[in-house]
Amino acid sequence: MQPFAEALRERVPSKSALLAEGKALTKHRRNKQKAACAGLLAVLLAGGLWQLDPAWRSEDVQVAIGQRQQIRLEDGSLVVLNSGSHLRIEKRLRSRQVELVGGEAMFTVVHVDTPFIVRSQGVQVRDIGTVFNLRSDSRGVDVGVIEGSVEVSNEHTAPRLLQAGEQLRATAERVGGIEPANTDSLTAWQHGKLRFDGALLSDVIGDLQHYRQASIRVADGRTGALRLSGEFDSEDVEALINMLPRILPVSLQRGSDGSVLLNKTR
């Protein structure tokens, strides 16, 4: 029987061999489960990031007072920045987004599958393949459409459709009513011009502030309610400021820091 017992032991694994094989199989299964969990976690994480659409890189562009700058974005869209403007260009996973921190910009957007969004002061402008102008300052965010259409919204207001030849002013709390837009006036700054058609002096002063470092203000509501019409050179706003007392009933008070205060005289 001894030869048969030895032959049987050679064909049947020992208890220690079976235990070793079992441990190895269990370790292999655990490693596969860990790999599968890690893969699932990576998929879920990627899906979550895709839904959240975070900005993973940004680039700031600041234009000096008295200068203009043209930028071609990676998707081919064109941005022209006015004097004193600050634009933040963001890299995101599933959208094209920029933030106009302050100033004025004209956007000519290339239409692709991913949306193009401009944010400023809590206001969001979503492009639908168009050319539009955005101005952001202490008055709020002014949006004017030259071609196509955009959607304007904030956290409190549903998107409002703005089409070619229309404009509105928005803030983080309110989106104003839609008004007709003078497209020649919207684009005049790109040609070094400031064009006003019965504009409130307070709005004129707001526009001039983009072109000078020192402040320019109106003394009160009576002064700000005066109206101005005409076309002026944006590269020489000081000449326009000096001219104001000759075309409007205002006086100029200049400070040592270069600031200007306008006051209605009668």
C-alpha positions in Angstrom: 0.0 0.0 0.0 2.9 2.3 0.6 3.6 2.9 -3.2 -0.1 3.7 -3.7 -0.2 6.2 -0.7 2.9 8.0 -2.0 1.3 8.2 -5.5 -1.9 9.6 -4.0 0.0 12.2 -2.1 1.7 13.3 -5.3 -1.7 13.8 -7.0 -3.7 15.4 -4.1 -2.5 18.8 -2.7 -1.6 18.8 1.0 -3.5 20.8 3.6 -0.8 23.4 3.7 -0.8 23.7 -0.1 -4.6 24.1 -0.1 -4.4 26.8 2.6 -1.6 28.7 0.7 -3.7 28.5 -2.5 -6.8 29.7 -0.7 -4.9 32.7 0.8 -3.5 33.6 -2.6 -7.0 33.4 -4.3 -8.5 35.6 -1.5 -5.7 38.2 -1.9 -6.2 38.2 -5.7 -10.0 38.8 -5.3 -9.4 41.6 -2.8 -7.0 43.3 -5.1 -9.5 43.0 -8.0 -12.2 44.5 -5.7 -9.9 47.4 -4.7 -9.1 48.1 -8.3 -12.8 48.0 -9.2 -13.6 50.4 -6.4 -10.8 52.7 -7.3 -12.0 52.7 -10.9 -15.6 53.4 -9.8 -14.4 56.2 -7.5 -12.4 57.7 -10.4 -15.5 57.6 -12.7 -17.7 59.1 -10.0 -15.2 61.8 -9.3 -14.8 62.6 -12.9 -18.6 62.7 -13.4 -18.9 64.9 -10.3 -16.3 67.3 -11.6 -17.9 67.3 -15.0 -21.2 68.3 -13.4 -19.7 70.9 -11.1 -17.6 72.3 -14.0 -14.8 73.9 -11.8 -12.2 76.4 -13.2 -8.9 74.5 -13.1 -6.8 77.4 -14.5 -7.4 81.1 -15.0 -5.5 84.0 -16.7 -5.9 87.7 -15.9 -5.7 90.4 -18.6 -5.6 94.0 -17.5 -5.5 97.0 -19.9 -3.8 100.2 -19.0 -5.8 103.5 -18.9 -5.9 105.0 -22.4 -5.1 101.7 -24.1 -7.2 99.0 -25.9 -6.3 95.3 -26.3 -7.6 92.6 -28.6 -7.5 88.9 -27.5 -8.2 85.8 -29.6 -9.4 83.0 -27.3 -8.5 79.3 -27.9 -11.9 78.6 -29.5 -11.4 81.4 -32.0 -13.7 83.9 -30.2 -12.5 87.5 -30.3 -12.5 89.9 -27.3 -11.7 93.6 -27.6 -11.0 95.2 -24.3 -11.5 98.9 -23.6 -9.3 101.3 -21.6 -8.9 100.3 -17.9 -10.6 96.9 -18.3 -9.8 93.7 -16.4 -10.8 90.3 -17.9 -10.3 86.9 -16.3 -10.2 84.0 -18.7 -11.0 80.6 -17.2 -10.3 77.0 -18.2 -13.2 74.7 -17.4 -14.2 71.2 -18.2 -17.5 71.6 -20.0 -18.1 75.4 -20.6 -16.3 78.4 -21.9 -16.3 81.1 -19.2 -14.7 84.5 -18.7 -15.3 87.1 -16.0 -15.3 90.8 -16.8 -14.0 92.1 -13.4 -14.4 95.7 -14.6 -14.4 97.9 -17.7 -15.8 97.3 -21.1 -15.4 94.5 -23.7 -16.8 93.5 -27.1 -17.3 89.8 -27.6 -17.5 88.2 -31.0 -18.2 84.5 -30.1 -17.6 81.5 -32.2 -20.6 79.1 -32.0 -19.6 75.6 -30.8 -21.4 72.9 -28.6 -20.1 74.2 -25.3 -21.8 77.4 -24.0 -20.0 80.7 -23.8 -20.7 82.6 -20.5 -19.5 86.0 -19.3 -19.9 86.8 -15.6 -19.7 90.2 -14.0 -20.9 91.5 -10.6 -23.2 88.6 -10.0 -24.7 89.0 -13.5 -24.4 86.1 -16.1 -24.6 86.6 -19.8 -25.0 83.4 -21.8 -24.2 83.7 -25.5 -26.2 82.1 -28.2 -23.7 82.7 -31.1 -23.5 86.5 -31.3 -21.6 89.8 -31.1 -22.3 91.8 -27.9 -20.9 94.6 -25.8 -20.5 94.4 -22.0 -19.7 97.3 -19.7 -19.2 96.8 -16.0 -18.7 99.6 -13.5 -20.3 101.3 -10.4 -23.6 101.7 -12.3 -24.0 97.9 -12.9 -23.6 95.8 -16.0 -24.7 97.1 -19.3 -25.3 94.5 -22.0 -25.9 95.5 -25.7 -26.4 93.1 -28.5 -25.0 93.9 -32.0 -25.7 90.5 -33.7 -27.6 87.4 -32.6 -28.9 87.1 -29.0 -27.9 86.5 -25.4 -29.5 85.4 -22.2 -29.0 87.7 -19.2 -29.7 86.5 -15.6 -28.7 86.7 -12.0 -29.4 84.5 -8.9 -32.8 86.1 -8.5 -34.0 86.4 -12.1 -34.8 83.9 -14.8 -32.8 84.3 -18.0 -34.0 87.2 -20.1 -33.5 87.0 -23.9 -31.8 90.0 -25.4 -31.7 90.2 -29.2 -29.8 92.3 -31.8 -30.5 96.0 -31.4 -31.5 95.7 -27.7 -29.8 96.6 -24.4 -30.4 96.5 -20.7 -28.7 97.2 -17.4 -28.4 94.5 -14.7 -27.1 94.1 -11.2 -26.8 91.1 -8.8 -30.2 92.0 -7.5 -32.1 93.2 -10.5 -32.3 92.8 -14.3 -33.7 96.0 -15.9 -36.1 96.4 -18.7 -35.1 95.9 -22.4 -34.5 99.1 -24.4 -33.5 99.8 -28.0 -29.8 100.0 -28.5 -27.8 102.3 -30.8 -25.3 99.9 -32.2 -23.1 102.8 -33.5 -22.8 104.1 -30.0 -22.1 100.6 -28.6 -19.1 100.2 -31.0 -17.9 103.8 -31.2 -15.2 103.2 -28.4 -13.4 100.7 -30.6 -12.8 103.5 -33.1 -11.6 105.9 -30.4 -14.9 107.7 -30.2 -17.5 108.5 -27.5 -21.0 109.0 -28.9 -23.8 110.3 -26.8 -27.4 110.9 -27.8 -29.2 112.8 -25.0 -27.3 110.8 -22.4 -27.6 111.7 -18.7 -24.5 113.6 -17.5 -24.1 111.0 -14.7 -23.8 108.3 -17.4 -21.4 110.4 -19.5 -19.2 110.8 -16.4 -19.4 107.0 -15.8 -18.1 106.4 -19.3 -15.3 109.0 -19.0 -14.1 107.4 -15.8 -12.9 104.4 -17.9 -10.4 106.7 -19.5 -8.8 108.5 -16.5 -7.2 107.4 -13.3 -8.4 110.2 -11.1 -12.1 110.4 -10.2 -14.7 112.5 -11.9 -18.0 113.0 -10.2 -21.2 115.0 -10.3 -22.1 117.0 -7.2 -25.8 116.0 -7.0 -28.8 114.6 -8.8 -29.6 117.9 -10.5 -26.2 118.0 -12.1 -26.3 114.3 -13.1 -29.7 114.8 -14.7 -28.3 117.2 -17.4 -28.1 115.7 -20.8 -25.3 115.6 -23.4 -25.3 114.8 -27.1 -22.4 114.6 -29.6 -19.3 112.6 -30.7 -16.0 113.1 -28.9 -12.5 111.8 -28.9 -12.0 109.1 -26.3 -8.2 109.6 -26.5 -8.5 113.1 -25.2 -11.2 113.1 -22.5 -9.6 116.0 -20.7 -10.5 118.2 -23.7 -14.1 117.1 -23.3 -14.1 117.7 -19.5 -12.7 121.3 -20.1 -15.4 121.8 -22.8 -18.3 120.9 -20.5 -18.8 124.3 -18.9 -19.2 125.8 -22.4 -21.9 123.4 -23.6 -23.7 122.7 -20.2 -24.5 124.9 -17.2 -21.9 123.4 -15.0 -18.7 124.5 -13.2 -15.6 122.4 -12.7 -13.8 122.0 -9.4 -10.4 120.3 -9.7 -8.6 118.7 -6.8 -4.8 118.5 -6.3 -5.0 114.7 -7.0 -6.5 115.3 -10.5 -10.1 114.6 -9.4 -12.9 116.6 -11.0 -16.3 117.6 -9.5 -19.1 119.0 -11.7 -21.7 121.2 -10.3 -24.8 122.7 -11.9 -24.6 126.5 -12.0 -28.2 127.4 -12.5 
